[in-house]
């Protein structure tokens, strides 16, 4: 109880009552009997009797509709039937709270219990055949991209070893520039070493005669990025593509990520503010297909998207789930990702129901036009008719002489193959000036999947027969 500026002895309304932590009573809203132990969105939930079934039901409600092959229904799955995925399972593990809780939930719900626990109704997945034949936990170590951070691979390995149904598969973020890793996951052999000029907004490509090792290439790529916000965005993209290509190489049909409701809201707002509004739905759930010729797709799902950070923390506390921890790579205090996270976490603390509203609202958004191409860097749909960032704003176009740039015939640009968000990440400039400090900004190395695509389309030497076939329709008989 606090006092206002008035005199509480003479003024009745001078005392300000502290806001209650819950709406009406401290009785569990599920069973209406037991006193609650944890407050979630101003509603009191009881201890294990009600809390664990509630979290498990939210988890399965988000995951079950996406398990079986075929289109994902818009409404939760209601009819009874067996669950059988088209491939194996891959869990992207970051070492943080969400991924640790996800691994525990997946093991409890879809794999036999190690202590012989057979609780659950007749339709519980544990009582049927295995949904996935094999499970892999994939961890990407990012210490090479962040100087001063420590390697957590062995800590994560020790944690995953406690879950006997899963195989541990460690990766390193520098693998994104490693030709040996690319060949290991089934990538096409690289015929050239492509670099890009990040000092030029046209992102002119060139072939390099020298080849750096993967760690040096990673450092060159990170140090050449123009802003504090671009660095965490680039790291997130590299981690995501490493997980996707690894999931495909292990024959996995599903890639599960431990993104909680809080983290999802941060990702949504941060992505939109950096030009990723066209793919806002892919932040929650997506289907990734590496090439047009490939028939196998990887379905990316975030089963914790309806479970808040506080609920995840309570699950880990009561279950005794060990959390190795992860490095914070959201950039400095002025980065968009860091500012968005501080805002959302504060919003969840003061107005808990608002955070779920952000995720639900963004889930209803859909692009006006469909896309027939994908970004060569992030693999997500590319917005058709991407605006030209090098051109002046619309209200100044009539005042600026339009002189189309003429690039040399021997040069080619990466810009047409990028989505709007990735182009912004590579070319945006801060009002405080560029933060790029690398010596290789004019010849920045590219991830191996980008080089592979460039090799396959217009960047390899064509044979005489292939050249005749490409121009056959223009030849006169």
N, C-alpha and C positions, 0 to 999 in steps of 0.2 A: 504494500500500500504506500502510495506516495502523496505528497502534499502539493497543491497548486500554489499560486501566488496569494490566495486569500487566507483568511484566518479560520482555521478549522474549528476553533472554539465558538465562533459566532456565526459562521456561514456553513450551512448544512452540505452544500455542494462543493466545498473546498477540497474534500478528500477524493482522489482519483483511484478507483479500484483497478488493481492490476488485471490485465486481460487473462481469462482462463485459458489453460493449455488445451482444453478440449471443449466440445460444444455444450453438452448437457450434464453428463454424469461420468463417473470413472468405471462404469460397468462395460464389459466387452460388448460391442455391437453385434458380434456374430452369435454367441451363445446366450447372451442376455443374462448370464448367471455369474460367471467368474469376474473378479476385479481385473482390470487391465494392467499390463506391465509396460506397454510402449504406446506412445501417441503417434499416429500416422494421419496426416492431413486433418487434424482436429478430431479424429475419431479414435477411441481407445480400443486397442486390440489385446486380447488376453495372451497369455504365454503360449507354450508349445501346443496346447490343445487346439487353439484356433489360428495361431500365427503361421505355423508351418504348413498346414493345409491350404491356407489362403495364398501364400507365396507360391506354393507348388502349382496351384490351379492357374494362377496368372502366368506362370512360366509355360505350362503346357498349352494354355489357350493361345499364346503367341506362337508356339512352335508347331503344334500338331497340324494345322491346316497346310503347312508348307512341306510336310514330310513326304507324302506320296507323290509320285510323278504326275505331271499334268498341271493345268492352270491352278493358281492359288485362289480359293474362293474368297469373296469379299467379307463373308460372314463366318463366324466360328463353326467348326465342324460339329454337326449334330448327330448325323446318322452313325450307327455303330458299324464297325468294320476293322479289318486288320490294317496295321501300319507297316509298310515296308518301303524303305528308301531304295532309290535306283543305284546307289553306290555306297561308299564308305562315309565316315564322319571325320571331319577335321575341326578342331577347336583352336581358334586363335587366342593364345594366352599371352597377356601382357605383364602378368605379375601383380596387377592391381586388385582392388576389391571386387570389381565386377566379374573379371575372368575367373577369379578363385571361387566365387560363389557359383558361377555358371558350371564349372567343372564338377563341383559337388552336387548340383542339382541334376545334371545330365546323368551322373553315375547313379544317383538314388532313383531316378525315374525310369531310365531306359536300359540299365544293366543290372544283372543279378547282384543282390546285396551280399557283401562278404560275410555277414554274420547270420545269413539264412533268413533274413527278414522277408516275409511274404505278405506284409500288410497291403491293403488296397483292395478296391472292388474288383469284380470279375472283368471289367474293361480296362483295368490298369495295365499299361504297357509291360510291366514286369511279368505279367502272367501269360504273355504271348511270346511268339518267336522274336528273336532279336531284330530290332528295327534296322540297325546297321551291323554289318558283318565285322567291321574293323574300325577302331577309333584311333586317331592320331592327335596329339597335342603339339602344336607348332608354336615355338617361341622365337621372336626376332630380337636379338640383342642389339641395342642401339648405342652402346658406349663409344663406338668409333666415331659417331657423329657428334657427340657431346663431350668435349674435353673435360676432364676432371670427374667423370662419372665412373662407377665401378661395374664390372662384369657380374651379372646375376645368373648366368647360365646354370651353374652348378646348384644354386639354391632352388631354381625352378625344377631342375632335374630331380632333386631330392623330393620335392613336393609331388611331382607327377608319379614318381615311383610308388607312392602310397595308393594310387589308383591303378590296380593291376590290369584293368581292361584296356588301358591306353598305352600307346607307344609314344615315346618322347622324340621329337624331331627338332633339334635346335638349328636356327638360322642366324645369320649376322646381316646387318643392314647393308654392309659393303657387298654382299652377294648380288645386289642389284646391278653391279658393274663387273661381275665375275663371269667370264665366258665358261668356266668349268661348271659353275652352278647352273648356268643356263642350259648347257648340254645335258646335265644330270636330270633336269626336270622335263626334258624332251623338247627343248627349244631348237629352232633351226640354226645351223651353223652360221657364224658371222663371216661375211666376205670382206668387210671393210671396217674401219674404225671411224665412226662419224662423230663430229663435234658440232657445237652450235655457238654462234656469237650472241651472247646475252646483252652486249652493249648496243646491239641494233634491234629495234623493235620488230623488224621483219624476220628476226631469228634465222639468219642465213646459215645454211649448213655447209660443212666442208669435211673433207677427208683428212684425217691426221696420219702422219707417217710414224709417229711414236705412239706407244701404248703404255699407259701407267698401270701399276698394280691397282687392285680393287679399292684398297684403303685410300691411296693417293687420289684416285678418281672420285671417290666419295667426298673427300675434303675439297677438291676443286669444285665439285658441283655445289656443295653447301655454301662455300665461301663466295661463290659468284652470284648468289641470289641477292636481289636488290633491297629487300626490306626485312625487318624483324618478323613480320607476319608470314613472309614467304618461306622462312626456314621450317617452322613446324608444319606448315601445309605440305611442303615437299617431303618431309620425313613421314607424315601420315600416308601420303600417296605411295611412297616406296614400300612401307610396311604392308599396306593393303595389297599391292601387286605381288609382293613376295609370298604372302599368304595364299593368294588366289592361284598362282602358278604352282605352288607346292601342293595345294589341295587337288588341283587337276592331276598332278603327277602321281598322287597316291590313290587315284581312282575315287575320290570323294565327290559325292553329289551335293553335300551340304558343308558349308563353312559357318560355324557358329562363333559369334563375337559377344563378349561380356559387356556390352554397352547398356548401362542402366538408364532409367528414365531421365535422371539428372544429366548424365553424360550425353544422352541423345539430344536433349534440349539444347545443350551447349553446342553440339555439332551442327544442329539445324540452323541456329541463329548465326553461328560463325561461318558456316558454308554460304548462307544467303548473303551475308555482308561481304564476302569475298568473290561474289559473282557466280556461285553455284546454285542459284535458284532453279535452273532448268532441271537439275537432277536431285531436287530436294526429297523426292520419294525414295530414291536409292539410298539415302542416309539411313532409312529404317529397314528396308528389305530390297534385294535386287537379285537378278539372275545374270550371271556373267558368262559370256561365251568368248573364248580367246580369239577365234577367227570365224569367218563366215562359213568356211568349209567344215569346221568342227561341229559335230552333232552333240557332243557332251557339254552340258552346262553345269556350272557350280552355283548353287542357290545359297546366297548369303542371307543369314537370318540373325536377328538380335533378340533372343527370347526374353531378355530382361527389360525390354523397352517399356513395360508397364509397371516395373518395380523400381521404386526410388532408391536413392543412395542410402537413406536411413534404414530402409527395410533390408537392404543387402548387408549393412553393417550389423544389424541385429541377428540376421541369419548366421553370419560368420562368427559372431560372439557366442551365440547359444550352441552352435554346432562345433565350435572349436576349430574352425577352418583357418589354416596357416596362410598368411598373405605375405609373399616375399617382398612386395613393394615394386614400384617402377619409377623410372626417372621422369621428371617433369620437363617436357620439351615444348611447352607452349610459348616459348620465347620470353622476352623481357616483360616488364610490367605494362608496357605500352603496346604490346602485341594484341591483335584483335582476339585471338584465342584466349589469352590470359584475362583480358578485360571482360569477355563474354562469360568465362567461367566464374569470375568473382561476382558478376551480376546475377547469374542464375543461382549460384549457391546461396547468395544473400536472399534472393527471392524465395527460394525453397524454405529458408529458415523463417522468414517473416510471413509469407503468404504461400503455404505449401500447395494449395490446389492450383495455383497459377502455372506451375511448371508442367503439370500434366496437360493443361489447356494448350500450352505451346506445342507439345508433341501431337495432340489430337488435331489441332488446327493445321499444322504443316502436313499431317497425313492426308488431309482432304485436298491438298493442292495437286494440280496436275498441269503439265505443260500444254499450251494451246495447240502446238504443232508437234507431230511425232518426228523422231529422228531416224534417219536411214544410215547413219555413220556413227562411229565411236571415236573417242579421243585416243590418240596413239600413246599418250603418256599415262593417263589414269584409267583408260579402258571403259569409261562411262559414256552414255549417249552424248553426242556433240550437238549443240543447238544449231539448227539450220539457219543460215543467214546470219552468222555471227557478226556483230558490229565491228567495224574497223577502228581499233583503239588509236591508230596513228592519225586518223582524220580528226578535224576540229569538231567541237560540239555543233549540234544542228543549228542553233541560233547564230553561229558564227560562220557557217559554211558559205553563205552568200557574200560575206565580207572577205573571205580568204580565196585567193586565186587557186583554182584546182589544177595542180600540175601533177599528173600521175607519175609516180616513181618508175623508173625504168631500171630493172635489175639486169645485170649481165646474163647472157644466155647460159653461161656455165654454172651459175649459182641457182640454188633452190632454197625454198623457205620452209621452215617447220610450222609456221603459223596456220596454214590451211588444214593441217592435220590435228590441231589442238582444239579443245573445248574452250569456252570463254573463261572459265575459272583457271585452268592451267596456263592459258596465255597471260592472264592477269598476274598469276604467281611469278612467272618468269620475267615479266616486263614492267610491272607497276613500279612507280618511283615514289618514294616518300617525300612529303613536303619539306622534311629536314635533310633531304639529300639521300643518295644511295648508300646502303650499308655494305655493298659488295667490296670485298677486300682481297679477292683472289687474283693471282697473276695470270690465271687462265680464263678470264672473263670473255676473251675473244675466241677461245677454243675450249669451251666447257664440255666435258664428256657427257654422254647421255646413257641412261639405263639400257641394259642389254635388250630388253623387249622392244624398246624404241628403235635401236639400231637394227634389230632383226626385221622389223616391219619396213624400215627404210631400205634395207637391202632387197627386200622382196618386191618393192614397188618403185621402179624407176631409178634405182641407185646401183644396179649391177650391170655389167657389160652384157649386151644382148648378142646372141649369135646371129649369123646371116639369115638362117631360116626363120628364126623367131622374129627378126626385124622385118622380113618380107611379109610374114603373116600379120603383123601389127598394122601395116599400111596397105594391105591387099585391097581393101574396099575403096581406096582412093586411086588405084592404078587403072589405067585405061586398057581394055582388052585389045 
